[in-house]
Amino acid sequence: MSRLVLLGPPGAGKGTQAKLLSDRLGIPAISTGDIFRANVAERTDLGRTVQEYLDAGKYVPDSVTNAMVRDRLAQPDAADGFILDGYPRTTDQVRELDDMLAVAGVKLDRVLEITADPDELVRRLTKRAQVEGRSDDTEEVVRTRQQVYAEQTAPLVAVYSERGLLRSVDGLGEVPEVTARLLDALASDAG
Ligand code: ADP
């Protein structure tokens, strides 16, 4: 169980859980959102390219995102496993990831979906906006991100479910409780 994808709407807690699972499982958490934000902060070429999309709550074009993930997965620390947080997010990215893994001769082990009701998600993101000041946590941009998720990413749940890879976990509750549910979902074979 070492090649994992985390799916879930904005605010579901993917980033938090990806880091905790990374510590527990000893494999790197790869967050496309974190990598993009770091590039914006460091004013790299990539950062300049993606800033307008992040600020608007829209997806960065697949060509840019796919190339970045391809590079990241080729790093030695990802050879034996990884937790992808925030990728894939479109059906084109699913195909692209399939291709990257096929070339490396490996397969995804599990796709973990973190669910949460929409009111709770808005509450969390509003709170995070006050604490972290992320430019994409304003009410209007959050609404756009939720809409983009529903249109472009929610369909991935069915794709991975048909492949028998999906496990859905309730994202409500204390952080360690959710981590325990995710570890349980990794341990379970049936589904
Ligand atoms: P959240 O899941 O809370 O919306 P992320 O930190 O995962 O936040 O992503 C923030 C932003 O980074 C997204 O709104 C989008 O602009 C960009 N981004 C992250 N991952 C992808 C991806 N796989 N494809 C396109 N854009 C992405």
py3Dmol code that shows the C-alpha trace and the ligand (Angstrom):
import py3Dmol

protein = """\
ATOM      1  CA  MET A   1       0.000   0.000   0.000  1.00  0.00           C
ATOM      2  CA  SER A   2       2.470   2.594  -1.010  1.00  0.00           C
ATOM      3  CA  ARG A   3       1.178   4.356  -4.115  1.00  0.00           C
ATOM      4  CA  LEU A   4      -1.770   6.400  -3.000  1.00  0.00           C
ATOM      5  CA  VAL A   5      -4.011   9.192  -4.239  1.00  0.00           C
ATOM      6  CA  LEU A   6      -6.084  11.416  -1.935  1.00  0.00           C
ATOM      7  CA  LEU A   7      -9.315  12.794  -3.393  1.00  0.00           C
ATOM      8  CA  GLY A   8     -11.752  15.209  -1.841  1.00  0.00           C
ATOM      9  CA  PRO A   9     -13.295  18.672  -2.114  1.00  0.00           C
ATOM     10  CA  PRO A  10     -11.479  21.863  -1.035  1.00  0.00           C
ATOM     11  CA  GLY A  11     -11.374  21.932   2.750  1.00  0.00           C
ATOM     12  CA  ALA A  12     -11.827  18.175   3.238  1.00  0.00           C
ATOM     13  CA  GLY A  13      -8.418  17.939   4.894  1.00  0.00           C
ATOM     14  CA  LYS A  14      -6.336  16.264   2.208  1.00  0.00           C
ATOM     15  CA  GLY A  15      -3.188  18.270   2.945  1.00  0.00           C
ATOM     16  CA  THR A  16      -3.334  17.676   6.700  1.00  0.00           C
ATOM     17  CA  GLN A  17      -3.961  13.971   6.295  1.00  0.00           C
ATOM     18  CA  ALA A  18      -1.394  13.558   3.514  1.00  0.00           C
ATOM     19  CA  LYS A  19       1.340  14.831   5.857  1.00  0.00           C
ATOM     20  CA  LEU A  20       0.244  12.566   8.720  1.00  0.00           C
ATOM     21  CA  LEU A  21       0.021   9.520   6.443  1.00  0.00           C
ATOM     22  CA  SER A  22       3.424  10.403   5.016  1.00  0.00           C
ATOM     23  CA  ASP A  23       4.956  10.242   8.525  1.00  0.00           C
ATOM     24  CA  ARG A  24       3.151   7.023   9.375  1.00  0.00           C
ATOM     25  CA  LEU A  25       3.939   5.233   6.121  1.00  0.00           C
ATOM     26  CA  GLY A  26       7.391   6.679   5.433  1.00  0.00           C
ATOM     27  CA  ILE A  27       6.584   7.826   1.898  1.00  0.00           C
ATOM     28  CA  PRO A  28       6.553  11.401   0.574  1.00  0.00           C
ATOM     29  CA  ALA A  29       3.368  13.460   0.384  1.00  0.00           C
ATOM     30  CA  ILE A  30       3.275  15.285  -2.927  1.00  0.00           C
ATOM     31  CA  SER A  31       0.855  18.216  -2.908  1.00  0.00           C
ATOM     32  CA  THR A  32       0.442  20.004  -6.232  1.00  0.00           C
ATOM     33  CA  GLY A  33      -1.167  22.978  -4.439  1.00  0.00           C
ATOM     34  CA  ASP A  34       1.811  23.302  -2.049  1.00  0.00           C
ATOM     35  CA  ILE A  35       4.303  23.066  -4.909  1.00  0.00           C
ATOM     36  CA  PHE A  36       2.437  25.736  -6.894  1.00  0.00           C
ATOM     37  CA  ARG A  37       2.186  28.046  -3.852  1.00  0.00           C
ATOM     38  CA  ALA A  38       5.899  27.635  -3.084  1.00  0.00           C
ATOM     39  CA  ASN A  39       6.719  28.582  -6.679  1.00  0.00           C
ATOM     40  CA  VAL A  40       4.490  31.655  -6.461  1.00  0.00           C
ATOM     41  CA  ALA A  41       6.202  32.680  -3.196  1.00  0.00           C
ATOM     42  CA  GLU A  42       9.671  32.181  -4.717  1.00  0.00           C
ATOM     43  CA  ARG A  43       8.683  34.022  -7.904  1.00  0.00           C
ATOM     44  CA  THR A  44       9.886  31.270 -10.228  1.00  0.00           C
ATOM     45  CA  ASP A  45       8.810  31.051 -13.890  1.00  0.00           C
ATOM     46  CA  LEU A  46       6.353  28.328 -12.927  1.00  0.00           C
ATOM     47  CA  GLY A  47       5.036  30.556 -10.133  1.00  0.00           C
ATOM     48  CA  ARG A  48       4.444  33.403 -12.552  1.00  0.00           C
ATOM     49  CA  THR A  49       2.608  31.059 -14.930  1.00  0.00           C
ATOM     50  CA  VAL A  50       0.255  29.624 -12.310  1.00  0.00           C
ATOM     51  CA  GLN A  51      -0.477  32.585 -10.025  1.00  0.00           C
ATOM     52  CA  GLU A  52      -3.495  33.884 -11.949  1.00  0.00           C
ATOM     53  CA  TYR A  53      -5.137  30.441 -11.880  1.00  0.00           C
ATOM     54  CA  LEU A  54      -4.556  29.964  -8.151  1.00  0.00           C
ATOM     55  CA  ASP A  55      -5.866  33.411  -7.299  1.00  0.00           C
ATOM     56  CA  ALA A  56      -9.012  32.800  -9.365  1.00  0.00           C
ATOM     57  CA  GLY A  57      -9.597  29.290  -7.939  1.00  0.00           C
ATOM     58  CA  LYS A  58      -9.332  27.770 -11.424  1.00  0.00           C
ATOM     59  CA  TYR A  59      -7.263  24.737 -12.375  1.00  0.00           C
ATOM     60  CA  VAL A  60      -3.805  25.283 -13.777  1.00  0.00           C
ATOM     61  CA  PRO A  61      -3.715  23.981 -17.394  1.00  0.00           C
ATOM     62  CA  ASP A  62      -3.151  20.209 -17.555  1.00  0.00           C
ATOM     63  CA  SER A  63      -0.011  20.583 -19.666  1.00  0.00           C
ATOM     64  CA  VAL A  64       1.703  22.579 -16.884  1.00  0.00           C
ATOM     65  CA  THR A  65       0.477  20.390 -14.015  1.00  0.00           C
ATOM     66  CA  ASN A  66       1.221  17.094 -15.760  1.00  0.00           C
ATOM     67  CA  ALA A  67       4.803  18.089 -16.569  1.00  0.00           C
ATOM     68  CA  MET A  68       5.397  19.168 -12.989  1.00  0.00           C
ATOM     69  CA  VAL A  69       4.059  15.918 -11.506  1.00  0.00           C
ATOM     70  CA  ARG A  70       6.004  13.855 -14.038  1.00  0.00           C
ATOM     71  CA  ASP A  71       9.218  15.527 -12.823  1.00  0.00           C
ATOM     72  CA  ARG A  72       8.311  15.132  -9.175  1.00  0.00           C
ATOM     73  CA  LEU A  73       7.434  11.437  -9.445  1.00  0.00           C
ATOM     74  CA  ALA A  74      10.743  10.778 -11.175  1.00  0.00           C
ATOM     75  CA  GLN A  75      12.648  11.911  -8.049  1.00  0.00           C
ATOM     76  CA  PRO A  76      14.328   9.051  -6.175  1.00  0.00           C
ATOM     77  CA  ASP A  77      12.304   9.508  -2.970  1.00  0.00           C
ATOM     78  CA  ALA A  78       9.099   8.614  -4.837  1.00  0.00           C
ATOM     79  CA  ALA A  79      10.447   5.380  -6.299  1.00  0.00           C
ATOM     80  CA  ASP A  80       8.984   3.148  -3.589  1.00  0.00           C
ATOM     81  CA  GLY A  81       5.807   5.034  -2.894  1.00  0.00           C
ATOM     82  CA  PHE A  82       4.030   8.349  -2.621  1.00  0.00           C
ATOM     83  CA  ILE A  83       0.829  10.049  -1.514  1.00  0.00           C
ATOM     84  CA  LEU A  84      -0.535  12.321  -4.205  1.00  0.00           C
ATOM     85  CA  ASP A  85      -2.580  15.186  -2.736  1.00  0.00           C
ATOM     86  CA  GLY A  86      -4.385  17.277  -5.329  1.00  0.00           C
ATOM     87  CA  TYR A  87      -3.500  15.190  -8.379  1.00  0.00           C
ATOM     88  CA  PRO A  88      -5.096  13.876 -10.518  1.00  0.00           C
ATOM     89  CA  ARG A  89      -7.953  16.391 -10.657  1.00  0.00           C
ATOM     90  CA  THR A  90      -9.201  15.946 -14.235  1.00  0.00           C
ATOM     91  CA  THR A  91      -9.817  12.883 -16.413  1.00  0.00           C
ATOM     92  CA  ASP A  92      -6.923  13.971 -18.604  1.00  0.00           C
ATOM     93  CA  GLN A  93      -4.663  13.939 -15.528  1.00  0.00           C
ATOM     94  CA  VAL A  94      -5.911  10.415 -14.717  1.00  0.00           C
ATOM     95  CA  ARG A  95      -4.770   9.236 -18.156  1.00  0.00           C
ATOM     96  CA  GLU A  96      -1.474  11.032 -17.754  1.00  0.00           C
ATOM     97  CA  LEU A  97      -0.832   9.479 -14.334  1.00  0.00           C
ATOM     98  CA  ASP A  98      -1.715   6.041 -15.738  1.00  0.00           C
ATOM     99  CA  ASP A  99       0.917   6.602 -18.386  1.00  0.00           C
ATOM    100  CA  MET A 100       3.607   7.767 -15.922  1.00  0.00           C
ATOM    101  CA  LEU A 101       3.042   4.705 -13.737  1.00  0.00           C
ATOM    102  CA  ALA A 102       2.913   2.299 -16.687  1.00  0.00           C
ATOM    103  CA  VAL A 103       6.261   3.600 -17.939  1.00  0.00           C
ATOM    104  CA  ALA A 104       7.710   3.002 -14.464  1.00  0.00           C
ATOM    105  CA  GLY A 105       6.128  -0.477 -14.378  1.00  0.00           C
ATOM    106  CA  VAL A 106       4.113   0.218 -11.224  1.00  0.00           C
ATOM    107  CA  LYS A 107       0.446   0.584 -10.259  1.00  0.00           C
ATOM    108  CA  LEU A 108      -1.695   2.669  -7.905  1.00  0.00           C
ATOM    109  CA  ASP A 109      -2.590   0.760  -4.751  1.00  0.00           C
ATOM    110  CA  ARG A 110      -5.470   2.864  -3.415  1.00  0.00           C
ATOM    111  CA  VAL A 111      -7.448   6.034  -3.965  1.00  0.00           C
ATOM    112  CA  LEU A 112      -8.734   7.457  -0.690  1.00  0.00           C
ATOM    113  CA  GLU A 113     -11.657   9.849  -0.910  1.00  0.00           C
ATOM    114  CA  ILE A 114     -12.214  12.167   2.064  1.00  0.00           C
ATOM    115  CA  THR A 115     -15.829  13.297   2.240  1.00  0.00           C
ATOM    116  CA  ALA A 116     -17.406  16.157   4.208  1.00  0.00           C
ATOM    117  CA  ASP A 117     -20.668  18.056   4.063  1.00  0.00           C
ATOM    118  CA  PRO A 118     -20.603  21.354   2.176  1.00  0.00           C
ATOM    119  CA  ASP A 119     -21.487  23.568   5.190  1.00  0.00           C
ATOM    120  CA  GLU A 120     -18.559  22.197   7.184  1.00  0.00           C
ATOM    121  CA  LEU A 121     -16.224  22.791   4.225  1.00  0.00           C
ATOM    122  CA  VAL A 122     -17.222  26.447   3.987  1.00  0.00           C
ATOM    123  CA  ARG A 123     -16.741  26.855   7.764  1.00  0.00           C
ATOM    124  CA  ARG A 124     -13.243  25.344   7.634  1.00  0.00           C
ATOM    125  CA  LEU A 125     -12.092  27.383   4.652  1.00  0.00           C
ATOM    126  CA  THR A 126     -13.389  30.616   6.131  1.00  0.00           C
ATOM    127  CA  LYS A 127     -11.463  29.856   9.322  1.00  0.00           C
ATOM    128  CA  ARG A 128      -8.320  28.949   7.367  1.00  0.00           C
ATOM    129  CA  ALA A 129      -8.584  32.244   5.492  1.00  0.00           C
ATOM    130  CA  GLN A 130      -8.319  34.083   8.813  1.00  0.00           C
ATOM    131  CA  VAL A 131      -5.385  31.965  10.044  1.00  0.00           C
ATOM    132  CA  GLU A 132      -3.259  31.437   6.926  1.00  0.00           C
ATOM    133  CA  GLY A 133      -4.372  34.240   4.623  1.00  0.00           C
ATOM    134  CA  ARG A 134      -4.302  32.082   1.499  1.00  0.00           C
ATOM    135  CA  SER A 135      -5.242  34.210  -1.504  1.00  0.00           C
ATOM    136  CA  ASP A 136      -7.743  31.595  -2.727  1.00  0.00           C
ATOM    137  CA  ASP A 137      -9.732  31.255   0.503  1.00  0.00           C
ATOM    138  CA  THR A 138     -12.001  34.279   0.010  1.00  0.00           C
ATOM    139  CA  GLU A 139     -15.698  33.448  -0.132  1.00  0.00           C
ATOM    140  CA  GLU A 140     -16.030  34.102  -3.842  1.00  0.00           C
ATOM    141  CA  VAL A 141     -12.940  32.087  -4.829  1.00  0.00           C
ATOM    142  CA  VAL A 142     -13.933  29.231  -2.503  1.00  0.00           C
ATOM    143  CA  ARG A 143     -17.249  29.038  -4.325  1.00  0.00           C
ATOM    144  CA  THR A 144     -15.450  28.852  -7.665  1.00  0.00           C
ATOM    145  CA  ARG A 145     -13.140  26.107  -6.346  1.00  0.00           C
ATOM    146  CA  GLN A 146     -16.112  24.077  -5.142  1.00  0.00           C
ATOM    147  CA  GLN A 147     -17.818  24.430  -8.517  1.00  0.00           C
ATOM    148  CA  VAL A 148     -14.655  23.453 -10.406  1.00  0.00           C
ATOM    149  CA  TYR A 149     -14.249  20.433  -8.105  1.00  0.00           C
ATOM    150  CA  ALA A 150     -17.839  19.321  -8.722  1.00  0.00           C
ATOM    151  CA  GLU A 151     -17.480  19.665 -12.485  1.00  0.00           C
ATOM    152  CA  GLN A 152     -13.962  18.392 -13.115  1.00  0.00           C
ATOM    153  CA  THR A 153     -12.833  16.270 -10.166  1.00  0.00           C
ATOM    154  CA  ALA A 154     -15.927  14.632  -8.623  1.00  0.00           C
ATOM    155  CA  PRO A 155     -16.256  12.366 -11.725  1.00  0.00           C
ATOM    156  CA  LEU A 156     -12.900  10.780 -10.787  1.00  0.00           C
ATOM    157  CA  VAL A 157     -14.609   9.062  -7.838  1.00  0.00           C
ATOM    158  CA  ALA A 158     -16.572   6.872 -10.287  1.00  0.00           C
ATOM    159  CA  VAL A 159     -13.495   6.240 -12.443  1.00  0.00           C
ATOM    160  CA  TYR A 160     -11.453   4.863  -9.538  1.00  0.00           C
ATOM    161  CA  SER A 161     -14.444   3.092  -8.016  1.00  0.00           C
ATOM    162  CA  GLU A 162     -14.881   1.107 -11.244  1.00  0.00           C
ATOM    163  CA  ARG A 163     -11.244   0.087 -10.997  1.00  0.00           C
ATOM    164  CA  GLY A 164     -11.843  -1.192  -7.458  1.00  0.00           C
ATOM    165  CA  LEU A 165      -9.268   1.228  -6.037  1.00  0.00           C
ATOM    166  CA  LEU A 166     -11.558   3.650  -4.197  1.00  0.00           C
ATOM    167  CA  ARG A 167     -12.162   3.783  -0.449  1.00  0.00           C
ATOM    168  CA  SER A 168     -14.274   6.628   0.955  1.00  0.00           C
ATOM    169  CA  VAL A 169     -13.669   7.956   4.429  1.00  0.00           C
ATOM    170  CA  ASP A 170     -15.708  10.441   6.480  1.00  0.00           C
ATOM    171  CA  GLY A 171     -13.638  13.596   6.960  1.00  0.00           C
ATOM    172  CA  LEU A 172     -15.733  14.882   9.889  1.00  0.00           C
ATOM    173  CA  GLY A 173     -14.296  14.569  13.387  1.00  0.00           C
ATOM    174  CA  GLU A 174     -10.944  15.112  15.051  1.00  0.00           C
ATOM    175  CA  VAL A 175      -7.848  14.997  12.856  1.00  0.00           C
ATOM    176  CA  PRO A 176      -6.369  11.808  14.461  1.00  0.00           C
ATOM    177  CA  GLU A 177      -9.754  10.109  14.145  1.00  0.00           C
ATOM    178  CA  VAL A 178      -9.800  10.755  10.401  1.00  0.00           C
ATOM    179  CA  THR A 179      -6.193   9.518  10.106  1.00  0.00           C
ATOM    180  CA  ALA A 180      -7.200   6.286  11.854  1.00  0.00           C
ATOM    181  CA  ARG A 181     -10.093   5.836   9.408  1.00  0.00           C
ATOM    182  CA  LEU A 182      -7.739   6.309   6.472  1.00  0.00           C
ATOM    183  CA  LEU A 183      -5.267   3.759   7.846  1.00  0.00           C
ATOM    184  CA  ASP A 184      -8.175   1.331   8.333  1.00  0.00           C
ATOM    185  CA  ALA A 185      -9.273   1.910   4.750  1.00  0.00           C
ATOM    186  CA  LEU A 186      -5.754   1.086   3.589  1.00  0.00           C
ATOM    187  CA  ALA A 187      -5.709  -2.114   5.583  1.00  0.00           C
ATOM    188  CA  SER A 188      -9.059  -3.341   4.272  1.00  0.00           C
ATOM    189  CA  ASP A 189      -9.099  -5.480   1.152  1.00  0.00           C
ATOM    190  CA  ALA A 190     -12.782  -5.678   0.445  1.00  0.00           C
ATOM    191  CA  GLY A 191     -14.509  -2.963  -1.469  1.00  0.00           C
TER     192      GLY A 191
END
"""
ligand_1 = """\
27
ADP
P -7.706 22.855 -2.306
O -7.799 21.375 -2.485
O -7.934 23.269 -0.875
O -8.575 23.619 -3.266
P -4.925 22.887 -3.245
O -3.868 23.442 -2.386
O -4.929 21.421 -3.464
O -6.284 23.400 -2.599
O -4.888 23.613 -4.679
C -4.875 25.009 -4.800
C -4.891 25.435 -6.282
O -3.738 24.875 -6.964
C -6.086 24.956 -7.096
O -7.213 25.782 -6.936
C -5.494 25.039 -8.529
O -5.433 26.358 -8.995
C -4.064 24.557 -8.332
N -3.945 23.093 -8.523
C -3.574 22.195 -7.561
N -3.576 20.942 -8.065
C -3.956 21.039 -9.363
C -4.175 20.098 -10.423
N -3.988 18.784 -10.244
N -4.553 20.572 -11.641
C -4.738 21.859 -11.839
N -4.579 22.803 -10.891
C -4.195 22.406 -9.663
"""
view = py3Dmol.view(width=600, height=400)
view.addModel(protein, "pdb")
view.setStyle({"model": 0}, {"cartoon": {"style": "trace"}})
view.addModel(ligand_1, "xyz")
view.setStyle({"model": 1}, {"stick": {}})
view.zoomTo()
view.show()
